[in-house]
Amino acid sequence: MDEVTLNNGVKMPILGLGIYQLLGIKGREAIEEAINLGYTLIDTAQMYNNEHILADAIKSSKENLGIKREDLFITTKLFSPSRSYKLAKEGIKESLNNLRTDYIDLMLIHEPYREALDMYRALEEAYNEGIIRSIGISNFNIDEYLSFMDKCDIIPSVNQVETHIFHQQKELQEVMKEHGTVMNAWSPFAAGKNNIFQNEVLLSIGTKYGKTAAQVSLRYFVERGIVVIPKSSNKERLKENIDIFDFKLSDEDIFRIEKLDTKKSLFGWY
């Protein structure tokens, strides 16, 4: 698995599994299958209400596959009930308990809440204590990111935002690169909107490499150094999503994909 190096030297897998809406036994089994296939980055959040399910999958993977906790990279996110310094500190402990781990690889502020800076102070303290290996933010647009940067002490390692071929976020990525923050794409398949899996441009490019539209889309973002976390509970789709490291897009391919950018959210974030 290829990796990106975060601004504090921590290495993060460039492709992982997003587990939004993966719940219950089926959710646990999907996570276990992904780990079995070679996924090491797993992205959850307090808001998803499945940190405990991830913990069960990690335990099972250790028992059945010999996968150690340190072999995995776990991301989670603080959300609205933690909207103060004190509540964020409690939220960090809650995630540690839910995940049944003594450290978290990456923890983010889920949205640009009014209290985000206070919440981030708690993350900074946990980072300095070694409880969290990297800290960051999520769903911050350019203005929100730059304003946040002026006030925090530790530069966010990651900003996780809506990013897909219809909303490619090139300007935001360039701004963040100047400050050392990596972009992490949520919903890289745009939740199937705009008929992305049958997009003629992606299908045409994929034909050259024997790849699907989905694989071409993921490859485009990986080549830009963007971490992608597609969600799936289907074994074949999980295999497909991780099988993108044996081809490289041409300049012409990239130009054609870039023309698909509408520069607009499909989910109403900004």
C-alpha positions as CSV (number, residue, x, y, z in Angstrom):
1,M,0.0,0.0,0.0
2,D,1.3,3.4,-1.0
3,E,1.5,6.0,1.8
4,V,1.6,9.8,2.3
5,T,3.9,11.3,4.9
6,L,2.1,13.7,7.1
7,N,3.6,17.0,8.4
8,N,4.8,15.4,11.6
9,G,6.5,12.5,9.9
10,V,3.7,9.9,10.5
11,K,3.0,7.7,7.4
12,M,-0.7,7.3,6.4
13,P,-1.9,4.8,3.9
14,I,-3.2,6.6,0.8
15,L,-6.2,4.4,0.4
16,G,-8.5,3.0,3.0
17,L,-12.0,2.0,4.0
18,G,-14.6,4.5,5.0
19,I,-17.1,2.7,7.3
20,Y,-20.0,5.2,7.4
21,Q,-23.2,3.2,7.8
22,L,-21.4,-0.1,8.2
23,L,-23.3,-1.4,11.3
24,G,-23.9,-4.6,13.1
25,I,-22.6,-8.0,12.2
26,K,-22.5,-7.3,8.5
27,G,-20.6,-4.1,9.2
28,R,-18.0,-6.0,11.3
29,E,-17.7,-8.7,8.6
30,A,-17.1,-6.1,5.9
31,I,-14.3,-4.5,7.9
32,E,-12.7,-7.8,8.6
33,E,-12.9,-8.7,4.9
34,A,-11.2,-5.4,4.0
35,I,-8.4,-6.0,6.5
36,N,-8.0,-9.5,5.1
37,L,-7.6,-8.0,1.6
38,G,-4.9,-5.7,2.8
39,Y,-6.6,-2.5,3.9
40,T,-4.9,-0.9,6.8
41,L,-6.5,2.5,7.0
42,I,-10.0,2.4,8.5
43,D,-11.9,5.7,8.8
44,T,-14.7,6.0,11.4
45,A,-16.3,8.8,13.5
46,Q,-18.2,9.2,16.7
47,M,-21.1,10.4,14.5
48,Y,-21.2,7.0,12.7
49,N,-21.9,5.1,15.9
50,N,-19.7,2.2,14.9
51,E,-16.4,2.7,16.7
52,H,-17.2,-0.3,18.8
53,I,-17.9,-2.4,15.7
54,L,-14.5,-1.4,14.4
55,A,-13.0,-2.5,17.7
56,D,-14.7,-5.9,17.3
57,A,-13.3,-6.3,13.8
58,I,-9.8,-5.4,14.9
59,K,-10.0,-8.0,17.7
60,S,-11.3,-10.6,15.3
61,S,-8.6,-9.8,12.7
62,K,-5.9,-10.2,15.4
63,E,-7.3,-13.5,16.5
64,N,-7.9,-15.0,13.1
65,L,-5.3,-13.2,10.9
66,G,-2.6,-12.2,13.3
67,I,-3.1,-8.5,12.4
68,K,-1.7,-6.3,15.2
69,R,-3.1,-3.0,16.2
70,E,0.1,-1.3,15.1
71,D,-0.4,-2.7,11.6
72,L,-3.5,-0.6,11.3
73,F,-4.1,3.2,10.9
74,I,-7.4,4.3,12.6
75,T,-9.0,7.6,12.0
76,T,-12.0,8.9,14.0
77,K,-13.6,12.3,14.5
78,L,-15.1,14.4,17.3
79,F,-18.6,15.7,16.6
80,S,-21.2,18.1,18.0
81,P,-21.7,16.7,21.6
82,S,-18.0,17.4,22.2
83,R,-18.3,21.2,21.4
84,S,-16.0,22.6,24.1
85,Y,-12.5,22.0,25.4
86,K,-13.8,19.9,28.3
87,L,-16.3,17.9,26.3
88,A,-13.7,17.3,23.6
89,K,-11.3,15.8,26.2
90,E,-14.1,13.5,27.4
91,G,-14.9,12.7,23.7
92,I,-11.3,11.6,23.1
93,K,-11.5,9.2,26.1
94,E,-14.8,7.9,24.8
95,S,-13.3,7.1,21.4
96,L,-10.4,5.4,23.0
97,N,-12.8,3.3,25.1
98,N,-15.1,2.5,22.1
99,L,-12.1,1.5,20.0
100,R,-10.5,-0.4,22.9
101,T,-7.1,1.0,22.1
102,D,-4.6,3.1,24.0
103,Y,-3.9,5.4,21.0
104,I,-5.6,6.8,17.9
105,D,-3.6,7.3,14.7
106,L,-5.6,10.3,13.4
107,M,-8.4,12.3,15.1
108,L,-10.2,15.1,13.4
109,I,-12.7,17.8,14.3
110,H,-15.7,16.6,12.2
111,E,-17.0,20.0,11.1
112,P,-16.0,23.7,11.4
113,Y,-18.0,24.1,14.5
114,R,-18.0,27.5,16.2
115,E,-16.1,25.8,19.1
116,A,-13.7,24.0,16.8
117,L,-10.6,25.8,18.2
118,D,-11.5,24.9,21.8
119,M,-12.0,21.3,20.7
120,Y,-8.7,21.4,18.8
121,R,-6.9,22.5,22.0
122,A,-8.0,19.2,23.5
123,L,-6.6,17.3,20.5
124,E,-3.3,19.2,20.7
125,E,-2.9,18.2,24.3
126,A,-3.7,14.6,23.5
127,Y,-1.2,14.7,20.6
128,N,1.5,16.1,22.9
129,E,0.8,13.4,25.4
130,G,1.2,10.7,22.7
131,I,-2.5,9.5,22.9
132,I,-3.1,10.7,19.3
133,R,-0.4,10.3,16.6
134,S,-1.8,13.0,14.3
135,I,-4.6,15.6,14.5
136,G,-6.6,17.5,11.9
137,I,-9.9,18.8,10.8
138,S,-12.8,17.9,8.4
139,N,-15.1,19.8,6.0
140,F,-13.2,23.1,6.3
141,N,-13.3,25.2,3.1
142,I,-10.4,27.6,2.2
143,D,-11.5,30.5,4.3
144,E,-12.3,28.3,7.3
145,Y,-9.0,26.5,6.9
146,L,-6.9,29.7,6.7
147,S,-8.7,31.3,9.6
148,F,-8.2,28.2,11.7
149,M,-4.5,28.0,10.7
150,D,-4.0,31.5,12.1
151,K,-5.2,30.5,15.6
152,C,-4.1,26.9,16.2
153,D,-0.7,25.9,17.6
154,I,-0.3,22.6,15.7
155,I,-0.8,22.7,11.9
156,P,-3.6,20.1,11.0
157,S,-2.0,17.1,9.4
158,V,-5.2,16.4,7.4
159,N,-8.4,18.1,6.2
160,Q,-11.0,15.5,5.2
161,V,-13.4,17.0,2.7
162,E,-15.9,16.1,0.0
163,T,-13.7,15.3,-3.1
164,H,-14.7,13.4,-6.2
165,I,-14.4,13.9,-10.0
166,F,-17.3,16.4,-10.0
167,H,-15.8,18.4,-7.1
168,Q,-12.0,18.0,-7.4
169,Q,-10.9,20.6,-4.8
170,K,-7.7,21.6,-6.6
171,E,-7.6,25.1,-5.2
172,L,-8.2,23.9,-1.6
173,Q,-5.4,21.3,-2.0
174,E,-3.0,23.9,-3.3
175,V,-3.6,26.2,-0.4
176,M,-3.2,23.3,2.1
177,K,0.0,22.1,0.5
178,E,1.6,25.5,1.2
179,H,1.0,24.8,4.9
180,G,1.7,21.1,5.0
181,T,-1.9,19.7,5.3
182,V,-2.8,16.6,3.4
183,M,-6.2,16.3,1.7
184,N,-8.4,13.3,2.6
185,A,-11.3,12.7,0.2
186,W,-14.6,11.5,1.7
187,S,-17.2,10.0,-0.8
188,P,-14.6,9.8,-3.6
189,F,-17.4,8.1,-5.7
190,A,-19.8,11.0,-5.0
191,A,-22.2,8.4,-3.4
192,G,-22.9,7.1,-6.9
193,K,-24.4,10.5,-8.0
194,N,-24.2,11.8,-11.6
195,N,-24.0,8.2,-12.8
196,I,-20.3,8.2,-12.0
197,F,-19.8,4.5,-12.5
198,Q,-21.0,4.8,-16.1
199,N,-19.3,8.0,-16.8
200,E,-18.1,7.9,-20.5
201,V,-14.8,9.6,-19.8
202,L,-13.8,7.3,-17.0
203,L,-15.0,4.2,-18.8
204,S,-13.0,5.2,-21.9
205,I,-9.8,5.7,-19.9
206,G,-10.4,2.5,-18.0
207,T,-10.6,0.5,-21.2
208,K,-7.0,1.3,-21.9
209,Y,-5.8,-0.1,-18.7
210,G,-8.4,-2.9,-18.1
211,K,-9.8,-0.9,-15.2
212,T,-13.3,0.2,-14.1
213,A,-14.6,3.8,-13.9
214,A,-14.3,3.5,-10.1
215,Q,-10.6,2.5,-10.3
216,V,-9.8,5.3,-12.7
217,S,-11.4,7.8,-10.4
218,L,-9.5,6.6,-7.3
219,R,-6.3,6.5,-9.3
220,Y,-6.7,10.1,-10.3
221,F,-6.8,11.3,-6.7
222,V,-4.1,8.9,-5.5
223,E,-1.8,10.4,-8.1
224,R,-2.6,13.9,-6.7
225,G,-1.4,12.7,-3.2
226,I,-5.0,12.7,-1.9
227,V,-6.0,10.0,0.6
228,V,-9.2,8.2,-0.5
229,I,-11.5,6.2,1.7
230,P,-14.2,4.6,-0.5
231,K,-16.9,2.7,1.4
232,S,-18.1,-0.7,0.4
233,S,-19.3,-3.9,2.1
234,N,-19.1,-6.0,-1.1
235,K,-16.1,-8.3,-1.3
236,E,-15.6,-7.8,-5.0
237,R,-15.9,-4.1,-4.8
238,L,-13.4,-4.0,-1.9
239,K,-10.9,-6.0,-4.1
240,E,-11.5,-3.6,-7.0
241,N,-11.0,-0.5,-5.0
242,I,-7.6,-1.5,-3.7
243,D,-6.4,-2.8,-7.1
244,I,-5.3,0.6,-8.4
245,F,-1.5,0.6,-7.9
246,D,-0.5,-1.2,-11.1
247,F,-1.2,1.6,-13.7
248,K,-0.5,5.3,-14.2
249,L,-2.7,7.8,-15.9
250,S,-1.3,9.7,-18.9
251,D,-1.3,13.5,-19.1
252,E,-4.2,13.2,-21.6
253,D,-6.2,11.1,-19.2
254,I,-5.7,13.6,-16.4
255,F,-6.7,16.5,-18.7
256,R,-9.9,14.7,-19.6
257,I,-10.8,13.9,-16.0
258,E,-10.1,17.5,-14.9
259,K,-12.7,18.7,-17.4
260,L,-15.3,16.9,-15.4
261,D,-14.9,19.2,-12.4
262,T,-18.0,21.3,-11.7
263,K,-16.3,22.9,-8.6
264,K,-19.6,22.4,-6.8
265,S,-20.6,20.2,-3.8
266,L,-23.1,17.5,-4.5
267,F,-23.9,17.3,-0.8
268,G,-24.5,20.9,0.1
269,W,-21.4,21.4,2.3
270,Y,-20.1,24.5,0.6
